[in-house]
């Protein structure tokens, strides 16, 4: 097992398990998290509505829009979204 900032990753020949710690604050306008060899990008212009995209800096696709009033609510919703990736 190797530990990285905000990221724990375990690789075997049979399974691949990736857990990402979401710690975005609603006052942040942008964050990115590495998930299963993809990157989740989150941005907001009003700190209430967050656009979530997945891919690379050069090419990403819209995944979802999230509305969150607290950081805890935002991070819970990001974790649920990440499980679909």
Buried (B, 14 or more C-beta within 10 A) or exposed (E): EEEEEEBEBEEEEEEEEBEBEBEBEBEBEEBBBBBBEBBBBBBBEEBEEBBBBBBEEEEBEEBBEBEBEEBEEBBBBBBEBBEEB
